[in-house]
Amino acid sequence: MHPSEVVTMLNLSALPSLERFGYDSGSRISFPNDAIPSIFNRSRCQLTHFDLCGDLRNGKTDDLISILSDLPTITHFKLQDIHNQRLNKSIMSDQLLRRLTPIRPSESIHLDRLLPRLESLEFIGYKGFSWSCLAGLVSATTTDGGPNLRITPERPECTNSIRRISFRVYAAGKMEPIDAQSLARFKAAHRAGILRCPLLRWYFGGQIIDPFLWDDLS
């Protein structure tokens, strides 16, 4: 199907029973940041599973945040961005990770958090985020009650339903070492059963290195 036909279909379709949606973008195709939310808004569906993959070099973090902000019912989100090596333009950014991170009830911060019902987060792609922001996300899932924290309707940004985080990270060049504090948080999340296989991996010449087996990653 031609890319223009896909966009037309998204702009015209109405699928009120839609629960699972996946989009695989071809190379050199503009990210349909208007067409994708249009089908959800028109369908008024209770989407639970959202997979976004393919060539996302034309996508921006702001585009994705705009889409996810209208999909609070999502429980499973997968983002695969293996074509974009321009790390400063990665769609999986610190900004996105912060918006996905549950806020601790003890904190007075009122953040417009994305996906308050999120249970599973999976990312495959190049590292365009900081270890500390990812560590903040996994740490928030293992403190103040861990998984299945009581839902607080008055502060939905504090709801912690995340049970699984999976990041497979590729390096375009030399990978930035994981700092000691972030690594400690990753290990704690791993022990709590939150950060699961394939754990946190990066590739050097085809070699897989599992940081949980290393005491010194510098």
N, C-alpha and C positions, 0 to 999 in steps of 0.2 A: 504494500500500500504506500502510495506517495505521501511524503510528510504533510503536504497541504491537505490531503484527504483525511489524515489522522486528526489534524487540528479541526477540520470541519466536523468530523464525527464527534469530537469532544465538545465542540460548541453547540451541537444540536441534540446530543443524547440526554436522556433523563432515565436514571436507573435508581428508583427509590429503595430497592432491596439490596443495593450494592454494599457489600461488606469488605471485600478484598479488591485492591486495585494495584496493578503494577504497570510501570511505564519504562520502556527501554528506548533511550534516545540514540539515534544513529549519528554518525559523524557529520560535522558541519551543519547540523540542524539546530536552528535557534530554539532555545529552551521555551516551551509553551507555557510561560508563567501566567498567561491569561486564560488559556484554554483548559488547563488542568483544574483550577479552582471553579471554573464555570460549570463543569459537569457535577461537581460536588454541591455547589450552591443551588443548582437547578433541581438536582435529584433529592436534596434534603435527606441524604442517606446517613446511616449510622456506621461510618467506615471504621473498621477495626485493624485492618492490615494494609500497609502502604509500602510498596517497594519502588524505589527509584534507582535506575541504573543506566549504563551505557555511556555515551560520550556527553558529559555534562559541562564541557569547557565553556559553553555559552550561558550556563546557569550561574546565579549569584546567591550568596547566602541570604540576602534580603528577599530574593524571589522565593526561596524555600521557606523562610520564616513567615512570609505573607500567606503561603499556601497552608502551612501547618497551623497557623493561628486560627483558622476556620475549621479545624478538624480535631476538636478536643476528645473525640471518642476513640482515637487511635490507641491500640494497645501494642501493636507490633510495627516497628519502623525499620526498614533496611535501606541503606544508602550505599551504592557501589559506584565509585568514581575513580576508575583505574586509568583513565586517559589523561587526566589533567595533572601535569607536573609543575604547573605554575603555582607554587605553594602560597604565594600572597593572594591568589584568587581562588583558593580551594573553597568548595561549597561547604565542607565540614570544617568550620572555623571555631575559634574561641567564642565568638559571638553566639553561634548556634549552641555550643556546649553549655554556655552559661544559661541560655534560655530553656534548656532541657533539664537543668539541675534543680532538684527539689530544694526548697528553702526550709531551713530548720525552724521549728515553731518558736524557738527561743530568739530568733532574729526578727528585727522590726522591719526588715526590707520588704517592700511590696513590689514584686516584680511580676510582669505579665508573663508568666511561665507558660511554655508550650507543652502540649500533650500531658496533661495531669494524670491520665490513666495509663500511661506508657508502662508496659511490662517487659518488653524486649527491644533492645537497641542493637543493631548490627551495622558495622561500617567496614567496607573494604576499599582501600585507596591510599593515596599518597598523604603523608603527614603535612597538613597545613595548619595544625593547631598546636598549642603548647601542652607539654606533659602535665603542667600544673592544672590546667582547666579540665583535662580529662580526669585527673586525680580528684579534683573537686567534685566531679559528677559521681565517680564510683564511691568516694568517701561519703557523700550524702545519702547513698543507698544502704550504708552499713552502720549508720549512727542514728541516734534518736529513734530506735525501734527497728531499724533495718527493714527488710521486706515486709509488706503487708501492714505498714504503719496505718493506724486508724485514719480513715478519711475525715477531713475537717472541712465541711461545706463552707464555713465562714472564711476559711483561708485555703482555697484549693491549691494554691502554689506550694503548700506544705505537704500535700498528699504524696506519699512515696509508695508507688506500686511496682517499681522496677525490680525485676527478678533476674534479668539476664542482660549482660553487656558483652558484646563480642567485637573486638577491633582487630583487624588484620591490616597492618600498616606497612606500606612500601616506602622505600627511600630512593629519591631521584639521585642523590649523591651521598655524602657522609651523613649518617643519622645522628641527630643530636642525642647525647647520652641522657638517660633518665636520672633526674636528681634523686637524692636519697629519700627525701620526704615523699615525693610522688611514688617512688617504688614501694615504700612502706605501705602506702594507701592501696596500691594495686594488689599487693600481697594480702592485705587484710580483706579486700573485696573477693579475692580468689578463695581465701579460706572460708569466707561466708557463703560461698557458692554463687556469688553474683557475677564475677568475671570468669567466664567459662571458656572451654575449648572452642575455638583455637587460641584462646587466651590473647596475649598481646605479642604479636610477632612482627619482625621486619626481615627484609631479605637483602643479603649481600651476595651478589653473584650466584643466586639460586640457593644459597645456604640459609636455612631457617634457624634463627636464634631465639630461644625461649627465655625471656628475662627472668622468669621465676626460678630458673635453674642457676642463675648467676648471682654471686654476692657483690661483685664489683663490675659495673657496666661501663665504667669510664675508660 
